[in-house]
Amino acid sequence: MLAGLLTASHLMPLELLPSKTAEHAAAVGFSQVLIYLGDLQRDVLRLLTGEGLDAGQGAVGEESELKIEGTVPGRVFQQGQILPGAAAGPEGSHWWVPLLDGTERLGVLRITTADDDARTREDMILLAALLALIIDSKRRSSDSHARLTRTQPLNIAAEMQWHLMPPPTYADGRVVISAAMEPAYGISGDAYDYATAGHVVHLSLFDAMGHDTAAGLAAHLAMGACRNSRRQGSGLVEITERIEAALMEQYGLKRYATGILADLDTRTGVLTWVNRGHHPPVIIRGGRWSTHLSCRPAHPMGTGLGLPITLCRDQLEPGDRLVLYTDGITEARGAGDEEFGLDRFTDFLIRHHADGMPVPETLRRLIHAVLDYHDGHLQDDATVLFCEWLGPAANLTDQAAALAGLPSHAATGLDREGRSGSQ
């Protein structure tokens, strides 16, 4: 199954993936495989259809859209666990399987099979893993994927921003990173970034002046200058100076961006960071309390005020969650003109941490809470970036998986080499 599908994928457009999946999945007794992908705001799951499906393999009569809240496939998407679905008559039963690219939640599969044993579960997990990799390799060049995962049109600035951002979730056994941006279809001046180099994890968050396409262009320029300088080996202070120089060269003093740039040494937990006119980060420790990191802010990048730039250091503890955010999160106002506020923001994060929610699901619920508080219409971009440091231990794979919403090896019945426990 896997070899055939992998071979077919190299010269296959996304539209052929459903039919090719059905063809090769039949080899292991899967009579039907439906692929559902999450939309941009993670509200619904949408059926991927395409060319080459006959009535026996395809999605004729199947629901084209499923809600995430209050449904079995939604729970699978939220929690990253395989769950049984309804009986499928003589063909056996439906199973809902999370579709994960690394730790990024792409959607779910509905697999129909008459078998229910360890080998079948293993085949489900491996098929989902391969399909996620194939989808990830095709989506950047597929307008079909973009149309499927959008429930309304993006503005031009949002079109640029979503293609600039790294995936919203990442984990590697040292850290779990997750981010969310709203308004998803009208984002303009906010941007986030993360990257790894050896033992260092870089994090950055930008908020460019304005709420228009020009703000998106300024955020693009800031992000590009940051990456370019970082990849040439520049330190945090120099990176912010180069961002400022790029903004001033392009816009004079007409555009600026605030930001937090940080490097986390994953061996020691030392966080080195710079504040360029932005709200300071929050640390959630032990799932019980939060504290604000303090670092003298320099001027926003692009204003040319010449204030001194302070390089600050803080010691994290294993399990600490570092939270970067823009003012659209805390300053969103409800019907009574009351801000969502920093206290409400941190209380929400602590409460959902205590509930044992995976980091991406906590963020999804936070963003929906902010939107609900603001009656669904934000007046400013709202972005939040989480980074949880798991500690200096070298082998934390299952812990990272759990925090990111992935099934662990124990939960899936597979050992670390991918073998079924029954073999």
Phi, psi and omega in degrees: 000307185292317181296317180295316181291320179296316179298317180293332188290335188298323181239043186237124173289161183302328183296338180270354184298317179300316183288320179293325176296313178301319181298312185277332179290337178299336182296336180249015175090013176273111183282340177204140173226118175253138182250119177246131181246142179287146178280177188298323181266003179057046175259325185223164173245129186244138184286127174276116176249172182184197184274153168087012179266133171262175185298331181284332183261333199269205191245028181297126179080000180276154178293131182274344181214132180236138177285147177279318180286127171079019178231159177296311177299328176296320177297321178298317178296317184289319190255348176072029181239145175290135177225146177287149175249207182284160174294148182245027179071219182295343180281353179111237184222158172271143173232138177258128188232131179293141180251104189235128172260099189067253175242002178279128181277111180267327183167212179217160170251146166247112184251131178252125181206153177273350185263152176210080179216180184298321181294322179295317177299318179299316179298322178298313182296317182291322177297315179299319180297316180292317179298321178298317178297319180294315180299317180298323181288339184260336195290329181295334181253012186243113172291331178299318178296316180299316181294322181294322187266013176241134178260355175203165182291144170277149168280173186296319180298317179295323176303317179293314187297315184293333176278346178274327188288148168288171179305148185290348180221140180210142173209145180217017181093344176253322181220157166238125182240137176212146183218156176213147181224135174219156356290125189303324184264359181221023179296147181225294190259357179272151176202147175229160178208154170208156179196158178241148174211103184064234182270000184259133173249123179265140176228141174209149180220132183234146174226102182276147180301135174099173181224047184221185180298325178297325176296320177297320178295320179295319177296321177300315181295318179298316180295316179297318179294323178297310182296318182298315180291317181299317183285349172265005175090013180290151174279173186298316181298313180295323178301313181295327177294322179289325175299314180299317180298320180293318179295318181289325177296322183277320190241001188066233177249023185269344182223142178215169178217136169271165181185159169240129175237132186217150171236130178249121174277108186286349176281328188241340185082011178282125179256120176252131186207162181229138178248117177251075174072025188245166173297135181292153178294162176245141173249127172256120188241127176067011180067015186235332183209165182229158177217152179262129176286145184243129177204128182303121183283141169271180182288154175303145182289123182111353180268340176064031184280342175074021177289152179295145180256121184260129174264116185251156179226139176222148180262118176272158173253150178306133181092352177296141174250116176271129184238117171256143184207160174255166188292344177295338177287305188276336184260006174299134185250138179275190184299328180271015181064025177263134180292149172302316168084154182291322180296315179297321179299307182290324177299321179297314181296317181294317182297317181284333172297316180295331178285353179079021180289141172301152183304312180298324180288323175302315180294319179301317181289324177299311181299320178293325177294319178296317179297316179297319180298326183262018178058032174081001184229102178276140177269351181217157175296142180230114183229140176223139180232120177261144167218117177256124176270121186277341179124174185280350182300145186281335188238091181231032188300312183292324177296315178299319180298316182296317181294328180273355181089018178267147171291137177283171177301321181294320183290329182271348183084013181248148173273184186290345176265004176088009181272148176287142179296344182272353186273000000 
